[in-house]
Amino acid sequence: MKKETSEQFKQVSSECEKIFLAKMSDYGSAWRVFRTSSLTDQIYIKANRIRTIQTKGNHLVEEGIEGEFQGIFNYAVMAIIQIRIGIAEKPDLDIDTALELYRKIVSDASELMSRKNHDYDEAWRNMRVSSLTDIILVKLLRIKQIEDNQGSTSVSEGIDANFFDMMNYAVFALILLRNRIV
């Protein structure tokens, strides 16, 4: 992975972490009661809103698409936490524990991005943000199908791999949005 990409990933993920911590401060770990399917739907709402804004060319709610991509990133992290440690019946993580889990997943996503960027030669840099949005929506539909199949796949990656991909596509979109008008 190019050094520039690594630095851009760190910058974007750091901004997402700040949002995650602020929400943990406001709400605690209430998100721990979400089933993975509910987090899938939360991400779907955000991705669908991005696509709607991209299609219509404007939005009536103050928050633009950057905040939605940050939300996709953070909800995907939460989903992977839920997959790794299971859902809870009530908020059960303090900020330090949640942050440790969060940072481990972000590190794993960064490593995955590095490997894939090597193989794909950072093709995402020549993509449109709208295409990244569509890919995220496809990943969500795949996850929904896997969830409907009770997690069973015959040849496909599992749910967690799709959440990791969405994290990285959200980062790519945020990098592209900051570097050019899309």
ABEGO torsion letter per residue (X at the ends): XBAAAAAAAAAAAAAAAAAAAAAAAAAEAAAAABBAAAAAAAAAAAAAAAAAAAAAGBBABABBAAAAAAAAAAAAAAAAAAAAAEBBABBABBAAAAAAAAAAAAAAAAAAAAAAAAAAGGAAAABBAAAAAAAAAAAAAAAAAAAAAGGBBAABBBAAAAAAAAAAAAAAAAAAAAABBX
